[in-house]
């Protein structure tokens, strides 16, 4: 991390509050299950770029925010669409939850398992798999996590974790 970019600090909101904020944001921007996130990132003033593993400055999933409305999400070229989709949503979590707490540019690297990363994951789950839509779909597909994951365009692991967190599994 460069000297000019602060590391994110936790917002310390509850999981429920973070998920609710993400769900509200999804409603506000009319994000539907499975919609691509790249156009949303662009509307917010950001960009998504992909880097190869052998790139010298490669960082597996990250966001660098220069200022409000100017940020870059970096993804590896070797991951699949469902993983990339969750990573983009996760990085948007950093943008909305953690960047407002910084007084300077911020950079978040997707490593570790601390409070900041949990918060970004909670935001991503709420953004991509809103509670009520997820519950309805889970019930309609009789708990078939693979079908639910396909509809929401997330990995089966992400869908299974969401189902468990909602008390469905």
N, C-alpha and C positions, 0 to 999 in steps of 0.2 A: 504494500500500500504506500502510495507516495505521501510525502510530507504535506502536500496541499489538500489532501482528502482525509476527512475525519472518518473514523469507523462509526458504524451506527450504534446507538445506545437504545436499550429497550424502552418502549413506551409504557410498559407495565400495566396496560389495560388487561382486563380479564379475557380469557379465551372467548367467552360468550360475546363480549363487547366487540372484540376484533372480528369475529365471524359475522356479527350483525352489521358492522360497518362495511365489510366486504360485500355482503348480500345486498345492502342498500345501494352501494356503488354499482353493482351489477344491474340492479333494477333501473337506476338512474341513467345508465348508458345503454340500457336495453340489450344487455348481453344475454344471449340465449345459450343453452347447453350445446357445446360443440362448436360455437362460433370461434373463428380464428382470433387470436389476440394481437397479432401484428398491426392490423389497422387501428385498434384501440391505442396501442403504444404510440403510433404515429400521430393520432389525434391529440394525445397528451403532450406531444413535442419530443418524444423519444424515438429511438431507433433500436432495432435488433440486428446484431451482427453475429456471424458465425466464424469460429477460428478452428484451425486444425490443431491436433495434439502437438505437432512439432513446431508450432508458432512460438517464438521466443517469449512473447508476453501473454501466452495462453493462460487463462484462468477459468476453470471449469464452472461456468455459471456465475455471473457477477453482474452488478449494476454500478455504474459510476454516474453520479448526479453532479453536474456542474452548477446548476441553478434550477429553480422551478421552471418546468417546461423545456429542459435540456438535459437529457440523460441517455445513456447507452446501456443496453442489456447485451451481454456477450454470452453466447452459447457454443458448446462444442459441436463440431460437424458430425460426430459419430453417434449421437444419441437419436432416438426416434421422436416422432411427432408428439406422442403422449407425454413423454418425459420433458420435451422442450416446452410444451404448453404449460405444464405445472411449474417449470422453472421460471417462465415468463411471469406467471401469476405470483410466484414467490417473490421475484424481484420487484414487482409492482407493490407487494406488501412492504418491502423496505422503503420504496418511494413514498408511499402514503403514510406509513406508520412511523418511520425513523428519520427520514430526511427533514420533516418539519421541526425536529428537535435539534438540528444542527445549525450552527451559525456560519458554516462554510461549506464548500463542496464535500460530498460524502462518497465513499466507496465501500460496498459490501461484497465480500467474497463468500461463496457458498461452501464453507468448510466448517466443520464442528457442529456441535449440538448444544448451543446455549440459548438463553432466553430470546435473544434477537432472532435466531433462526426458527425457534418455535413459533414466535409471533408471525413471522413471514409465512410459515407453513399454514398456520391457522387462517390467515388472510387468503392464501391461495385456495384452500379447501372451500371457504365460504364463497369466494368469487366464482370458482369453477363448478361447485356442486352445492348450490343453495339448498338449505335444509328441506323446505317443503317440496321443491321439485325433486330433490333426491329421494325423499321418503316415498313420494307418489310413484316414481319410476321404479324404485326398489320393490315396492309392493306389486306394481303392475307386471314386473318381470319375475315375480315369485322368488326374489332374493338371488337371482342369477347375476352375480357380481360382474361376470364377463360382459353380459349384455348391457348392464348399467354403465360400466366403464366405457363401452363402445359409444353409447349415446352421449355421454358427457365428454368424450374424447380425452380420457385420462387413463392411466395405467390401472390394471386390475388391483395392484397394491394400493394405489391412492383411493380407489373406490372402496376397497375392503376396509381401510383405515377409517374412511368417512362413515361407512355403515356402522362400524363398531362405535365410533364417537357419538353417533346418533342413537345408539342402543338398538340397532336393527340386526346386528349379527351376534 
